[in-house]
């Protein structure tokens, strides 16, 4: 193993043979959004199907989750696998050997865009268990029941196509940003507009030993600064259940391999996009809650069980409430609205380190007692509108702090489910690149 590869291995990375369609393929029809988006909007996926037509497309290589409940999923899976083989037999791809990709994505809400680095991540260094101490970890609870149907899709697939985004805590901007500054010196891999309001996507090839070594050394420096008994280097941003599926498939495969075969089998790795949590173009938004069929008295009774004391202040409107929630004073706070108006809640000695965790304890208790139902909402305005209706309560969470995000995972093991979102549906990763995962 070369010196460079040894450094990469220390930080759970491996060079990848990255496949992208040749110049004859229309990339605007090739790339489609992550399969777990628009799950309640079959019309979106029907429009994508019409737009793609008979053109080569990742639409034919993925299983949009809107269709997971269909009668014969095995037929769609067989077609997906057959199409992957067909595309390879047609020599559709250009293969960039032993490479990473520097990726730049703009969206309608972020014209400056966000930067990423497409890499192969070592699944042996990933553990999605809540008490994990591995280099690569889930940020929210992994729902085990969501893995088996995804395994059926992946287990016989010759290719993987990544929509997974993994965060690094690089406040010094030492890993991705130096490459971005020198992008004009890198070979261009592709450039395209994305369908359905997805913005634009552009990538450059990173394949020199010098560049690889700098990436590895920057990550090693970050790793050395972490607590050795709890070294969180990579935190899941989007696609945790897809990565958990890849891990589960690898655990099955490695049982059939010798120790030497396990070292370099392609299924040991998963193609993911690394993103620096401090990238200005990366949107981090809280996911709010609306409780249905609940009154304020019952809510406060449950609240008193998860903190030693709480205080409330009336707010005149949503904007002033939002400002108060996000005031940096070290006090755990959240916003509350119902038909009577807006209130700020301040907590003393809460049982969780962030408001989303404290509120989730309340919500879980209410659901268990069948005292309310809940929905998780993007956007504080929508939350306030729903929360102000008769019999409802809106819970407005503070902004998710990029500065303390990794510390929260280390301290609490994982965030409560539905704590944050990295942008809206059309800002999620689009499928573009592929990699072989079978020998």
Secondary structure, DSSP 8 states (H G I E B T S, - for coil): --HHHHHHHHTTEE-EEEEEE-TTS-HHHH--B-TTSSTT-HHHHHHHHHHHTTS--GGGGS--GGGTTSTTHHHHHHHHHHHHHHHHHTT-EEEEEEEEEEEEEEETTEEEEEEEEEEEEEGGGEE-STT--SSEE-SB---GGGHHHHHHHHTT-SEE----EEEE--TT--SSHHHHHTGGGS-EEEEEEETTTTEEEEEEEE--HHHHHHHHHHHHHHHHTS-TTS---EEEEE-HHHHHHHHHHHHHHHTTS-HHHHHH-GGGEEEEEEEETT-TT---EEEEEEEES--HHHHHHHHTTSSSEEEEEEESSHHHHHHHHT--SS-EEEEEEETTEEEEEEEES-SSSSHHHHHHHHHHHHHHTTS-EEEEEESHHHHHHHHTSTTEEEEE-----TTTHHHHHHHHSSB-TT-EESS-GGGS-B---BEE---
